Amino acid sequence: METTAAAQSEFKDGLAAGTGIAIGYVPAAITYGLLAKSAGLTFIETMSLSIFVFAGAAQYIALSLITIGTGIFEIVLTTFILNIRHFLMSAALSEKTEEEPIWKKAAYSFGVTDETFSVAAMKSGSIHSSFMAGLILISYSSWVLGSGLGYVAGNAMPPVVQESMGIALYAMFIGLLVPSLKTSLKAVLLAATAAILNCIFTYSGALSSGWAIIISTLIASISVEMAGRAREKGGIE
């Protein structure tokens, strides 16, 4: 009985902790739904991405790649590379989780996002699966429902407005990138290198648009990281 009461308390704490995330997800999810509609996705396709992927940045990237006609394999690979950080976040959370069946941890690991990770990581004490269930449930529900609302709202817009929504996708990526550029020289070098390589690969016809993004991102990431380590090593010596 005490165990059940404790689990219910943890679940309620998770719901309370995730309320701020849920509120913040609404505008982003609605925007995603609008952009998915303008990109030509059906309602089922739009909702499936939110239900089975539940990763805002990955979904926005997928939309941009779908818009330019990228193949499925390139889309999957690009979003996988983008979400590699989830391995690190899950590993970090595992240090704070209570000893529970692996299936419970596997279940709530699906809902680990940048925001839910931040909230869970800052929680004092150990992390119980019931807390994660509450935290993820309210966040996940907000994202999925907001996506559907955005798509439905897109249907009510005039065709000319729907067509212009494609510009908003690129504007959103710029908005996500600029804050990092202001605070990190590495981010500036990484973005500039990837952009230059992508232009070279795309306009030379050497690679398709999807592969150009993947290869340029990998080369830029490895090159900038190696250059940074070489500089640090040289400074130490």
N, C-alpha and C positions, 0 to 999 in steps of 0.2 A: 504493500500500500504506500509506504514511504517512498519507494522507488518510483512508483507511478506519479505521485505528487511532485517529486523532484523533477521528473521528466517534463511534466506539464509546466512547471515553473520555468524550466530552461527554454521550453518552446515559446512561452509568452515573452521571455526576455529576448529571444531571437526575433520575434515579430516586432517588438518595440525597437530593437537595434536596427532593424531593416527598414523601418518606416521612412527614414530620410533617404535611403537609397531608392525606395519605391517611388517617392515623389520626384526625385531627380531623374529617374528613368523615363517618366511619362513623356516629356517633350522630345527626348532622343528617340524613343520608340515610335512616337507619332510621326516624327520626321522620317524614320526608316520606312514606315508604312507608306507614306506619301511618295518617297523615292522609289520604292519597290513597284508601286503602281505606275509611276512614270517610266520605269525601266521595262515595263511590259510583263511583269510577273502576274500570275493569277493570284486570287485570294488564298487558295490552298498552298501555293508555292511560297507566298509571303509568310503565311503563318507557320508553315513547316520549318522554314529557316529559323524563326524565333523559338519554336517549340523544341527542335532537335539540336540546334546549334547554340543558342543563347549566349552569343558573344557579339556585342555591338560592333566593335572594330572589324571583326572578321566578316560580319554580315554586310557592313558598308563596303568593304573591299570586294566581297563577292558581287555586290550590285554593280560596282564600277567595272569589274571584269566581265560580267554578263552583258553590260551595255556595249562593250567594245567587241563582243563576240568571242571571248576566250573560251577554250575547251574546258570540260569538266575536270580533267586531271590537273591542269594548271591552276584552276580555282582551288581545288582541294589542297594542292601542294603549297600554294601561296598562303592560304589561311592556316595551314599546319605550321608553317614557318613563323607566321605572325603570333601564333598561340603557344609557341614553345615555352614561353615564360610561365605558362601554367604548370609545367613540371616543377619549376622552382618554387612557385607559390604553394603548391600542394605539399612539396617536401618540407617547406617551412612550417606549414600548419600541422603536419604530422608530428612535429616535436611537441605540440601543445595538446593534441587530442588524447582523450581518455582511452584506456584499453577496451575496445569494443570489437564486435565481429567485423571482419573485413568487408562484408557486404554493405554494412551501414556506411562505412567510410567511402566505399565505391559509389554508393548512391548519392551522397551529398557532394562528392568531388565534382559531379557534373555541374553543380551550381556555383563553383568557385569562379568568381570574376574579379577584376581589379578592385571593385568596390566591396564585395562581400569578403574578400580576402583581407582588406584593410580593416574592416570592422572586426572580423574574427581575430585577427592578429593583435589588435589593441585590447581585446577582452582580457580582463584580469583572471588569472587562474587557468585551469584546463578547459578545453573545449569539448562539450558533450554533443552527441549527434542530434539530440532534441533541439539544442540551441541553433545548430546549423540548419535544421529542418525549418524552423520558424524564420530564420534570417533569409534563407533561400526562397522559401515559399512566397513570401510577400514581394520579394524582389523579382522573382521569376514571373509571378502573376501580373505584376505591373508592366513588365516588358512585353509579355505576350498580348495582354489586353490592349496596351498602347499601340502595338503594331497593327492589330486589327482595326482599331479606331482610326489610325492614320490612313490605312488603305481605304476604308469606307469614306473618310473625309475627302480622299483624293477623287473618288467617284463624283463628288458634288462639285468639283472644280471645273471651270471651263477648260476645254481641250488645250487652248493656248497656254494656260497656266500650268497644266500638267506637263506639257512638253518642255516648258522652261525650268521645271524642277530639277532636271539633270544638272544644271549649273550649281544648284544648292549642294549636290554631292561633293563637287570639287571644293566649294567654299567651306564645307564642313571639314574636309581633310586639311585644308590650309589652317583652319581655326584650331584643329588638334595639334598641328605641327608647330605653329608659331610660338606658343609658350615654351616648348622645349628648346627652340632655337635661341630664345632670349637668355636662357640660363645655362646652356651647355655648348661649348665649342665643339665637342665631339659630335653632338647632334647636327650642328651646322655642316661639319665636314661630311658626315654620313649622308645627310639629305642631298648635299650638293653633288657628291660623288655618284650616288645612286641615280640622281636626275640626269647627270651628264651621260652616264653609261646607258641608261634607258633610252635616251634620245639617239645615241649612236647605234645601239642595237636595233631600234625600231625603224629609224629613217634610212638606215643602210640596207634594210631588208634581211639582215643576218638572222634575226629571230622574230617570231610572232610576238604580238603585243604581250600576251600572257607570259611567255618564257622570258621576254626582255625584262619584265618586272622582277621575276624570280631571280634570274641570273645577276642582274645589276644589283639587287638588294644583297645577295650573298657575297658578291665580290666586294661591294662597298663596306659591308659589315666586317669581313675578314681583313680587308686592307687597312681600314681605320683602326681596328683593334690592334693589329700587328704594328702599325706605325706608332700608336700610343705606347705600347709595351717597349718598343725599341727606344723611344725617347726617354721613358722612365729608366730603362737599363743604362742608357748613356749618361743620364744625370747622376745615377748612383755611382758609376765608375768614375 
